[in-house]
């Protein structure tokens, strides 16, 4: 359903296909104008034309490789200077499915640069404006590997654990300033991600693979419900709540002047 109620502008990275393209479709239909960022200029152009025709929203494209410093700086500048932007979706990212010790270190470094550096810099570019205006939303696409590091590649899991922790810390810092932050943790999703990661999606049990459409619809429903962390496939939210409660309870006991008694170490003078 298309709405004529304007919501400002959403900038979406990794927008040319998969999860990012579905976010573009859904947000345009919710009343957002769009700025679409991705490397594939032809796909971006085709998507922008379709969404503009279907929804009547303004849809701009910014072809960019976020691992290129000059391209990244251009997107940062847009986020800093365009006061119409009310929503940032940090979706661009890559993954890996192979064993850590069997992976190409240069590819792992590229993964860190995109999944961590680019996401961080784009968030830092937009957040001050949101704080100044007292409103804005940042959606960071993480992954279930953020809390299940034994799954898939360790560098990928580490990069998404950063996204989760960064999002939670940012929400804690900015919640009273009118800024919303949501981390979305997809499980296996039917996108090109798996081909790039080296494990085509048809090799996965279909019972665990969600469509990108269902994933984004669930993520947006979680955003509407005020969730800071959304795990679209998790049947019972109480499991996450218990996990978080245990983490928060333990956090008050993680620093002490003396080692834990179980180590049998006499405190130094």
Buried (B, 14 or more C-beta within 10 A) or exposed (E): EEEEEEBBBBBBBBBBBBBBBBBBBBBBBBBBBBBBBBBEEEBBBEBBEBBBEEBEBBBBBBBBBBBEEEBBEBBBEBBBEBEEBBBBBBBBBBBBBBEBEEBEEEBBEEBBBBBBBBBBBBBEBBBEBBBEBEBBBBBBBBBBBBBBBEBBBBBBBBBBBBBBEBBBEBBEEBEEBBBBBBBBBBBBBBBEBBEEBEBEBEEBEEEEBBEBBBBBBBBBEBBEEEBBBBBBBBEEBEEBEEEEEEEEEEEEEEEEEEEEEEEEEEEEE
